[in-house]
């Protein structure tokens, strides 16, 4: 299963940011995301069912950044 595509965020443990419009998008060029007031662009690589990326964006109009490593379950 490829991780590329638009994913709906249904739960954010410890945070109240999983609104109906929350999503994360992985594509060939990186991607983008929106979780409530946290929005930004993704820079990284998708390899089959895994992704490693950094991100830059805004959290309630303040600059924010970070990184993650993920894999689809299943």
LOMARKE-80200 format. One line per field, with one value per residue: chain; x, y, z of N, C-alpha, C in turn. Coordinates in Angstrom, 2 decimals, padded with zeros to 5 digits. Layout:
// residues N
vexdo: [A / ...]
neast: [X / ...]
nnorth: [Y / ...]
nup: [Z / ...]
caeast: [X / ...]
canorth: [Y / ...]
caup: [Z / ...]
ceast: [X / ...]
cnorth: [Y / ...]
cup: [Z / ...]
***
This chain:
// residues 74
vexdo: [A / A / A / A / A / A / A / A / A / A / A / A / A / A / A / A / A / A / A / A / A / A / A / A / A / A / A / A / A / A / A / A / A / A / A / A / A / A / A / A / A / A / A / A / A / A / A / A / A / A / A / A / A / A / A / A / A / A / A / A / A / A / A / A / A / A / A / A / A / A / A / A / A / A]
neast: [000.84 / 000.62 / 001.69 / 001.21 / -001.05 / -004.18 / -004.98 / -007.41 / -007.48 / -008.37 / -008.00 / -006.15 / -004.27 / -004.14 / -004.39 / -006.72 / -007.36 / -008.40 / -010.39 / -013.25 / -012.30 / -009.57 / -006.49 / -003.83 / -001.54 / 000.34 / 002.56 / 004.41 / 006.12 / 006.29 / 004.17 / 001.28 / -000.51 / -003.24 / -004.36 / -006.69 / -005.69 / -003.08 / -001.10 / 000.69 / 003.57 / 005.02 / 008.14 / 009.90 / 010.29 / 008.52 / 008.30 / 006.96 / 005.08 / 005.99 / 007.09 / 009.27 / 009.76 / 010.14 / 008.64 / 007.24 / 005.48 / 002.63 / 001.39 / -001.34 / -000.72 / 001.95 / 005.34 / 006.20 / 007.77 / 008.95 / 009.48 / 008.91 / 008.58 / 006.91 / 004.63 / 002.29 / -000.32 / -000.83]
nnorth: [-001.18 / 002.16 / 005.19 / 007.59 / 010.21 / 011.76 / 011.99 / 011.65 / 013.10 / 011.58 / 011.34 / 012.88 / 012.16 / 013.55 / 016.12 / 018.57 / 018.63 / 017.25 / 017.96 / 017.84 / 018.75 / 018.29 / 017.20 / 015.36 / 015.44 / 013.53 / 013.65 / 013.36 / 015.56 / 016.24 / 017.56 / 018.65 / 019.94 / 020.28 / 020.93 / 022.00 / 025.01 / 024.67 / 024.62 / 023.77 / 023.04 / 020.06 / 018.45 / 015.91 / 012.32 / 009.61 / 006.15 / 003.47 / 002.05 / 003.76 / 006.90 / 009.67 / 012.80 / 016.39 / 019.39 / 022.65 / 025.45 / 027.17 / 027.80 / 028.89 / 031.40 / 031.68 / 030.91 / 027.50 / 024.25 / 020.92 / 017.34 / 013.99 / 010.41 / 007.85 / 005.05 / 003.04 / 001.19 / -002.30]
nup: [000.00 / -000.88 / 000.64 / -000.47 / -001.28 / -000.22 / 003.15 / 005.63 / 008.80 / 011.69 / 014.39 / 016.98 / 019.38 / 022.61 / 021.71 / 020.55 / 017.67 / 015.52 / 013.40 / 011.16 / 008.73 / 008.82 / 007.42 / 005.75 / 003.12 / 000.96 / -001.71 / -004.85 / -004.75 / -002.08 / -000.05 / 001.88 / 004.79 / 007.14 / 010.27 / 012.18 / 013.48 / 012.72 / 009.99 / 006.95 / 004.82 / 003.41 / 003.22 / 001.87 / 001.54 / 000.07 / 000.38 / -000.78 / 001.68 / 003.62 / 005.03 / 005.34 / 006.63 / 006.78 / 008.04 / 007.54 / 008.73 / 010.07 / 013.33 / 014.71 / 013.59 / 014.27 / 013.45 / 012.79 / 012.95 / 012.15 / 012.21 / 010.99 / 010.97 / 009.38 / 008.90 / 007.13 / 008.71 / 008.82]
caeast: [000.00 / 001.38 / 001.27 / 000.87 / -002.47 / -004.76 / -005.45 / -008.20 / -007.02 / -009.56 / -007.67 / -004.86 / -004.21 / -003.55 / -004.68 / -008.07 / -007.14 / -008.92 / -011.66 / -013.69 / -011.49 / -008.14 / -005.94 / -002.42 / -001.41 / 001.68 / 002.66 / 005.79 / 006.90 / 006.25 / 002.78 / 000.75 / -001.39 / -004.03 / -004.99 / -007.23 / -004.89 / -001.73 / -001.06 / 002.03 / 004.03 / 005.82 / 009.30 / 010.44 / 010.24 / 007.64 / 008.85 / 005.96 / 004.19 / 006.69 / 007.40 / 010.12 / 009.60 / 010.18 / 007.57 / 007.29 / 004.15 / 002.17 / 000.49 / -002.01 / 000.03 / 003.34 / 006.12 / 006.36 / 008.42 / 009.23 / 009.74 / 008.28 / 008.79 / 005.66 / 004.37 / 000.90 / -000.56 / -001.52]
canorth: [000.00 / 003.40 / 006.23 / 008.79 / 010.54 / 012.63 / 011.21 / 012.39 / 012.92 / 011.28 / 011.41 / 013.45 / 011.92 / 014.61 / 017.42 / 018.70 / 019.20 / 016.38 / 018.46 / 017.15 / 019.22 / 018.01 / 016.25 / 015.39 / 015.02 / 013.16 / 013.45 / 013.23 / 016.75 / 016.47 / 017.57 / 019.72 / 019.45 / 021.25 / 020.41 / 023.16 / 026.22 / 024.26 / 024.35 / 023.89 / 022.24 / 018.89 / 018.23 / 014.61 / 011.24 / 008.46 / 004.90 / 002.44 / 002.30 / 004.56 / 008.28 / 010.42 / 014.17 / 017.57 / 020.29 / 024.05 / 026.03 / 028.12 / 027.35 / 030.10 / 032.53 / 031.65 / 029.93 / 026.19 / 023.28 / 019.66 / 016.22 / 012.73 / 009.17 / 007.11 / 003.87 / 002.63 / -000.02 / -003.35]
caup: [000.00 / -000.95 / 001.57 / -001.24 / -001.38 / 000.81 / 004.28 / 006.61 / 010.18 / 012.50 / 015.81 / 017.36 / 020.82 / 023.42 / 021.09 / 020.01 / 016.35 / 014.47 / 012.89 / 009.94 / 007.60 / 009.04 / 006.45 / 005.39 / 001.73 / 000.52 / -003.16 / -005.34 / -004.40 / -000.64 / 000.34 / 002.72 / 005.84 / 007.90 / 011.49 / 012.90 / 013.21 / 012.31 / 008.55 / 006.42 / 003.68 / 003.74 / 002.35 / 002.24 / 000.57 / 000.29 / -000.13 / -000.56 / 002.80 / 004.62 / 004.69 / 006.26 / 006.15 / 007.62 / 007.67 / 007.96 / 008.63 / 011.08 / 014.38 / 015.18 / 013.00 / 014.72 / 012.69 / 013.41 / 012.08 / 012.80 / 011.33 / 011.38 / 010.24 / 009.54 / 008.08 / 007.20 / 009.50 / 008.08]
ceast: [000.88 / 000.82 / 000.89 / -000.63 / -002.90 / -005.38 / -006.25 / -007.66 / -008.26 / -009.29 / -006.29 / -004.74 / -003.49 / -003.80 / -006.10 / -008.00 / -007.69 / -010.32 / -012.02 / -012.85 / -009.99 / -007.65 / -004.44 / -002.32 / 000.06 / 001.65 / 004.13 / 006.69 / 006.98 / 004.83 / 002.40 / -000.15 / -002.15 / -004.71 / -005.45 / -006.39 / -003.46 / -001.77 / 000.38 / 002.31 / 004.98 / 006.94 / 009.91 / 010.25 / 009.29 / 008.28 / 007.85 / 005.02 / 004.83 / 006.97 / 008.31 / 010.11 / 009.86 / 009.04 / 007.82 / 005.90 / 003.89 / 001.22 / -000.09 / -001.19 / 001.48 / 004.10 / 006.30 / 007.05 / 008.67 / 009.53 / 009.11 / 008.73 / 007.52 / 005.55 / 002.89 / 000.79 / -001.20 / -000.67]
cnorth: [001.24 / 004.42 / 007.53 / 008.96 / 011.45 / 011.75 / 012.11 / 012.07 / 012.73 / 011.35 / 012.01 / 013.32 / 013.05 / 016.00 / 017.42 / 019.33 / 018.34 / 016.82 / 017.71 / 017.55 / 018.93 / 016.94 / 016.37 / 014.79 / 014.74 / 012.96 / 013.39 / 014.38 / 017.01 / 016.39 / 018.78 / 019.12 / 020.61 / 020.52 / 021.62 / 024.40 / 025.93 / 023.86 / 024.44 / 023.00 / 021.16 / 018.75 / 016.89 / 013.59 / 010.14 / 007.25 / 003.79 / 002.80 / 003.15 / 005.97 / 008.86 / 011.84 / 015.19 / 018.47 / 021.69 / 024.62 / 027.05 / 027.45 / 028.59 / 031.34 / 032.63 / 030.62 / 028.63 / 025.27 / 022.01 / 018.58 / 014.95 / 011.60 / 008.36 / 005.93 / 003.52 / 001.35 / -001.07 / -004.23]
cup: [000.00 / 000.03 / 000.83 / -001.33 / -000.24 / 001.89 / 005.22 / 008.00 / 011.05 / 014.00 / 015.99 / 018.88 / 021.57 / 022.89 / 020.56 / 018.63 / 015.22 / 014.05 / 011.61 / 008.74 / 007.74 / 008.05 / 006.38 / 003.99 / 001.44 / -000.98 / -003.56 / -004.89 / -002.91 / -000.15 / 001.16 / 003.78 / 006.47 / 009.05 / 012.28 / 012.53 / 012.80 / 010.84 / 008.06 / 005.23 / 004.16 / 002.71 / 002.76 / 001.14 / 001.02 / -000.35 / 000.18 / 000.57 / 003.89 / 004.10 / 005.77 / 005.75 / 007.23 / 007.19 / 008.21 / 007.79 / 009.72 / 012.05 / 015.01 / 014.83 / 013.49 / 013.88 / 013.48 / 012.43 / 012.87 / 011.79 / 011.88 / 010.48 / 010.45 / 008.60 / 008.22 / 008.03 / 008.60 / 007.31]
***
